[in-house]
């Protein structure tokens, strides 16, 4: 068993790549988007099937609706996909409805407070959702719906990076190392890399300049070897040619499979907007 810690250096290759990918001038290709209406239970069943089929084929669903779902229809979609996870962070309770729906409004200036960054004009580093929690508590799906895009939909683009493409960029030895490495003092948390149904799932967050403490339980491996594997992972995550960007429009519904995609966000507008972007989010087990 080896214990160590990792902190990114400004000279690490992924740091410059991250600034490019998550900068507010980034232009990324968008995912394929289908179109649907949702006027009642029958149409809702059609929407549910469409979302399910897209998730089955590519681990991502993107559907443009004529208008945002009503609150009840949004909850019904969550019930169809699984069990919604409660939003328990005290810092976000003013944004929560029914204990499970998080209203993501870009109301704050850029901030170092991790709890408030989803509501600010910061970029958000690439991550899998809830990577620091027990596997049983991690969401399988993140459901996002645009109530209003705000003043400039070219900013605050949701960035999607497929895990399979990241894994393809990693050496087999790197994947082996990461499959025996997890966040330290959290034995219930899955390893950074694991195989699920024949594909690699990566449970990891780019901690920016913060320290990541880790434990390696494989063979007798020194700390620098593990840190080199983490640098290789980060560089693979920010390779620009594999990323897609969601430019939000009113009524756009996106469901992300947390075992298929990393996600993040480009920076918001520099000046405070008159109208804030508003997304609704459900996390589904």
C-alpha positions as CSV (number, residue, x, y, z in Angstrom):
1,X,0.0,0.0,0.0
2,X,1.3,3.4,-1.1
3,X,0.1,6.8,0.1
4,X,0.8,10.0,-1.6
5,X,-0.6,13.3,-2.8
6,X,-0.9,15.1,-6.1
7,X,-1.0,18.8,-6.8
8,X,-0.9,20.2,-10.3
9,X,2.0,22.3,-11.4
10,X,1.6,25.3,-13.8
11,X,4.0,23.5,-16.2
12,X,1.8,20.3,-16.4
13,X,0.5,19.9,-20.0
14,X,-3.1,19.8,-19.0
15,X,-3.1,23.3,-17.4
16,X,-2.6,25.2,-20.6
17,X,-5.0,22.8,-22.4
18,X,-7.6,23.4,-19.7
19,X,-7.4,27.2,-20.1
20,X,-8.0,26.8,-23.9
21,X,-10.8,24.3,-23.6
22,X,-12.7,26.1,-20.8
23,X,-12.0,29.7,-21.9
24,X,-15.0,31.9,-22.7
25,X,-14.0,32.0,-26.4
26,X,-14.1,28.3,-27.0
27,X,-16.1,27.0,-30.0
28,X,-16.9,23.3,-29.6
29,X,-19.1,21.1,-31.8
30,X,-22.5,20.4,-30.3
31,X,-23.9,17.0,-29.7
32,X,-26.7,15.7,-32.0
33,X,-30.0,17.0,-30.7
34,X,-33.4,15.5,-31.5
35,X,-36.7,17.4,-31.3
36,X,-39.8,16.5,-29.4
37,X,-43.0,17.9,-27.9
38,X,-44.3,17.2,-24.4
39,X,-48.0,18.1,-24.0
40,X,-49.2,15.4,-21.7
41,X,-48.8,11.8,-20.5
42,X,-48.8,10.2,-24.0
43,X,-46.2,12.6,-25.3
44,X,-44.3,12.2,-22.1
45,X,-44.1,8.5,-22.7
46,X,-42.6,9.2,-26.1
47,X,-40.1,11.5,-24.6
48,X,-39.1,8.9,-22.0
49,X,-38.5,6.3,-24.7
50,X,-36.5,8.8,-26.8
51,X,-34.3,9.7,-23.8
52,X,-33.9,6.0,-22.9
53,X,-32.9,5.0,-26.5
54,X,-30.3,7.8,-26.8
55,X,-28.8,6.9,-23.4
56,X,-28.6,3.2,-24.5
57,X,-26.8,4.1,-27.8
58,X,-24.4,6.7,-26.7
59,X,-24.6,7.4,-22.9
60,X,-26.1,10.9,-23.6
61,X,-29.5,12.2,-24.5
62,X,-30.2,15.6,-26.0
63,X,-33.7,16.6,-26.8
64,X,-35.0,20.1,-27.8
65,X,-38.5,20.6,-26.5
66,X,-41.0,23.3,-27.6
67,X,-40.9,24.6,-24.0
68,X,-39.4,23.5,-20.6
69,X,-41.2,20.6,-18.9
70,X,-43.5,21.5,-16.1
71,X,-42.2,20.8,-12.6
72,X,-44.3,17.6,-12.4
73,X,-43.2,16.4,-15.8
74,X,-39.6,17.0,-14.9
75,X,-39.9,15.0,-11.8
76,X,-41.7,12.2,-13.7
77,X,-38.8,12.0,-16.1
78,X,-36.5,11.6,-13.1
79,X,-38.8,8.8,-11.7
80,X,-38.6,7.1,-15.0
81,X,-34.8,7.0,-15.0
82,X,-34.4,5.9,-11.4
83,X,-34.3,7.4,-7.9
84,X,-33.5,11.1,-7.4
85,X,-30.7,12.0,-5.0
86,X,-31.4,14.5,-2.3
87,X,-29.6,17.9,-2.4
88,X,-28.2,18.1,1.2
89,X,-25.5,20.7,1.0
90,X,-26.6,23.6,3.3
91,X,-24.9,26.1,1.0
92,X,-27.3,25.4,-1.9
93,X,-30.6,25.0,-0.1
94,X,-32.0,28.3,-1.3
95,X,-31.8,26.9,-4.9
96,X,-33.5,23.6,-4.1
97,X,-37.1,22.5,-4.8
98,X,-38.7,19.5,-3.3
99,X,-35.4,18.4,-1.9
100,X,-34.1,17.1,-5.2
101,X,-34.4,19.8,-8.0
102,X,-31.4,22.1,-8.0
103,X,-32.0,25.5,-9.8
104,X,-28.7,26.5,-11.4
105,X,-28.8,30.2,-11.8
106,X,-25.6,32.1,-12.7
107,X,-26.1,34.8,-10.1
108,X,-22.6,35.1,-8.6
109,X,-19.4,36.7,-9.7
110,X,-16.5,34.2,-10.1
111,X,-15.7,32.7,-6.7
112,X,-13.3,30.3,-5.0
113,X,-16.2,28.8,-3.0
114,X,-16.6,25.3,-4.5
115,X,-20.3,25.2,-3.3
116,X,-21.2,28.4,-5.1
117,X,-19.2,27.9,-8.3
118,X,-22.1,26.2,-10.1
119,X,-24.1,29.4,-9.5
120,X,-21.3,31.7,-10.6
121,X,-19.5,32.8,-13.8
122,X,-16.5,30.5,-13.2
123,X,-15.5,27.8,-15.5
124,X,-16.0,24.4,-14.0
125,X,-13.2,21.9,-14.3
126,X,-13.9,18.5,-15.9
127,X,-15.2,15.9,-13.5
128,X,-17.4,12.9,-13.0
129,X,-20.3,13.7,-10.6
130,X,-19.7,13.0,-6.9
131,X,-16.4,11.2,-7.5
132,X,-15.6,11.6,-3.8
133,X,-18.6,9.7,-2.5
134,X,-19.4,6.0,-2.1
135,X,-20.3,4.3,-5.3
136,X,-23.8,3.6,-4.1
137,X,-24.3,7.4,-3.6
138,X,-23.0,8.5,-7.0
139,X,-25.6,9.4,-9.6
140,X,-25.9,7.3,-12.8
141,X,-27.5,10.2,-14.6
142,X,-27.4,14.0,-14.5
143,X,-30.6,15.5,-15.9
144,X,-30.3,19.1,-17.0
145,X,-33.1,21.3,-18.5
146,X,-32.8,24.9,-19.7
147,X,-35.5,27.2,-18.4
148,X,-33.7,30.2,-19.8
149,X,-30.3,30.6,-21.5
150,X,-29.6,34.1,-20.2
151,X,-28.2,36.9,-22.3
152,X,-25.5,35.1,-24.2
153,X,-25.7,31.4,-24.9
154,X,-22.2,31.4,-26.3
155,X,-20.8,31.6,-22.8
156,X,-21.1,29.0,-20.0
157,X,-21.2,26.1,-22.4
158,X,-21.5,22.7,-20.8
159,X,-18.5,20.7,-22.0
160,X,-18.8,16.9,-22.5
161,X,-15.8,14.6,-22.8
162,X,-16.4,10.8,-23.4
163,X,-14.5,8.6,-21.0
164,X,-13.9,6.0,-23.7
165,X,-11.8,8.5,-25.6
166,X,-9.9,9.5,-22.5
167,X,-9.2,5.8,-21.8
168,X,-8.0,5.2,-25.3
169,X,-5.3,7.9,-24.8
170,X,-4.0,6.2,-21.7
171,X,-1.3,3.5,-21.7
172,X,-2.4,0.1,-20.4
173,X,0.0,0.4,-17.5
174,X,-1.6,3.8,-16.6
175,X,-5.1,2.3,-16.5
176,X,-3.8,-0.6,-14.4
177,X,-2.2,1.9,-11.9
178,X,-5.4,4.0,-11.7
179,X,-7.6,0.9,-11.2
180,X,-5.8,0.4,-7.8
181,X,-5.7,4.1,-6.9
182,X,-8.5,5.9,-5.0
183,X,-9.0,9.0,-2.9
184,X,-7.3,8.5,0.5
185,X,-9.2,7.7,3.6
186,X,-12.3,6.9,1.6
187,X,-12.4,3.2,1.3
188,X,-16.0,3.2,0.1
189,X,-15.1,5.4,-2.9
190,X,-14.4,3.4,-6.2
191,X,-10.9,3.4,-7.7
192,X,-10.2,6.2,-10.3
193,X,-10.5,3.7,-13.1
194,X,-12.7,0.6,-13.2
195,X,-14.2,-1.7,-15.8
196,X,-18.0,-1.8,-16.1
197,X,-19.8,-3.9,-18.8
198,X,-16.7,-4.0,-20.9
199,X,-15.7,-0.3,-20.9
200,X,-13.6,1.9,-18.6
201,X,-15.4,4.2,-16.1
202,X,-13.3,7.0,-14.7
203,X,-14.4,8.4,-11.3
204,X,-12.3,11.5,-11.0
205,X,-12.3,15.3,-10.6
206,X,-9.7,17.8,-11.8
207,X,-8.9,19.4,-8.5
208,X,-7.3,22.5,-10.1
209,X,-4.6,23.7,-7.7
210,X,-5.9,21.9,-4.7
211,X,-4.1,18.8,-3.3
212,X,-5.5,15.4,-4.0
213,X,-4.5,12.8,-1.4
214,X,-4.6,9.2,-2.7
215,X,-4.0,5.6,-1.8
216,X,-2.6,3.0,-4.2
217,X,-3.3,-0.6,-3.2
218,X,-1.6,-2.5,-6.1
219,X,1.9,-3.6,-6.5
220,X,4.9,-1.9,-4.9
221,X,4.6,1.5,-6.8
222,X,6.4,4.7,-5.8
223,X,4.4,7.9,-5.4
224,X,5.9,9.7,-8.4
225,X,4.8,6.8,-10.7
226,X,1.2,7.3,-9.5
227,X,1.4,11.0,-9.9
228,X,2.7,10.6,-13.4
229,X,-0.4,8.5,-14.2
230,X,-2.6,11.2,-12.8
231,X,-0.8,13.8,-15.0
232,X,-1.4,11.5,-18.0
233,X,-5.1,11.2,-17.1
234,X,-5.5,14.9,-16.9
235,X,-3.7,15.5,-20.2
236,X,-6.0,13.0,-21.8
237,X,-9.1,14.6,-20.4
238,X,-8.4,18.0,-21.9
239,X,-7.5,16.9,-25.4
240,X,-9.6,19.4,-27.4
241,X,-10.6,17.2,-30.4
242,X,-12.7,14.8,-28.2
243,X,-14.9,17.5,-26.5
244,X,-18.4,18.6,-27.4
245,X,-20.2,21.7,-26.1
246,X,-23.9,22.2,-25.2
247,X,-25.1,25.7,-26.0
248,X,-28.2,26.1,-24.0
249,X,-31.6,27.1,-25.5
250,X,-34.9,27.3,-23.7
251,X,-36.4,23.9,-23.6
252,X,-33.2,21.9,-24.3
253,X,-33.1,18.8,-22.2
254,X,-29.8,16.9,-21.7
255,X,-29.2,13.7,-19.8
256,X,-25.6,12.7,-19.1
257,X,-24.6,9.1,-18.1
258,X,-22.1,9.7,-15.4
259,X,-20.3,6.4,-16.3
260,X,-19.8,7.6,-19.9
261,X,-18.9,11.3,-19.8
262,X,-16.8,13.8,-17.9
263,X,-18.5,17.2,-17.8
264,X,-17.5,20.7,-17.0
265,X,-18.3,24.3,-18.1
266,X,-16.6,27.1,-20.0
267,X,-16.4,30.5,-18.3
268,X,-19.4,32.8,-18.2
269,X,-19.5,36.4,-19.5
270,X,-17.0,38.8,-18.0
271,X,-19.6,41.5,-17.3
272,X,-22.6,40.6,-15.1
273,X,-25.5,39.7,-17.5
274,X,-28.9,41.3,-17.2
275,X,-30.6,37.9,-17.5
276,X,-29.1,35.0,-15.7
277,X,-28.9,31.5,-17.2
278,X,-31.3,29.1,-15.5
279,X,-31.0,25.3,-15.6
280,X,-32.8,22.7,-13.6
281,X,-30.9,19.7,-12.4
282,X,-31.8,16.2,-11.1
283,X,-29.2,13.6,-10.1
284,X,-30.5,10.1,-10.5
285,X,-29.3,6.8,-9.1
